């Protein structure tokens, strides 16, 4: 056998060895590495999908929280406005009641003052009449007949004129 035969045999042996190596590598790729790559890809895609789902849920929660905050702010403003209106109404009512009570007390005091004046007039009148009677009794003891006639005539004349002098 010649050297060419061994050279060709060596060449074909390297080609067949290379082909066998490539076939084994392809078989290993298909059998082990491709499914691992696909599984890794699917796992990463699932993680990304889960992360996107959580992000969307978080965005929705943020939107809900913002709407609730806006609603709470609006309700707080409404409560504040209602409180201010109630306070104003209460203040006006208390002021009106106090004013009415003050006016009632002034009217009562005016009535009481008028009653006191009337009572004082009556007391003064009674005192004046008592003093006048006392003076008249003292003076009546000193009146003579002519003076008595003149006084009676003056009284009758005054009564005829209607009480005017």
Secondary structure, DSSP 8 states (H G I E B T S, - for coil): --HHHHHHHHHHHHHHHHHHHHHHHHHHIIIIIHHHHHHHHHHHHHHHHHHHHHHHHHHHHHHHHHHHHHHHHHHHHHHHHHHHHHHHHHHHHHHHHHHHHHHHHHHHHHHHHHHHHHHHHHHHHHHHHHHHHHHHHHHHTT--HHHHHHHHHHHHHHHHTTS--
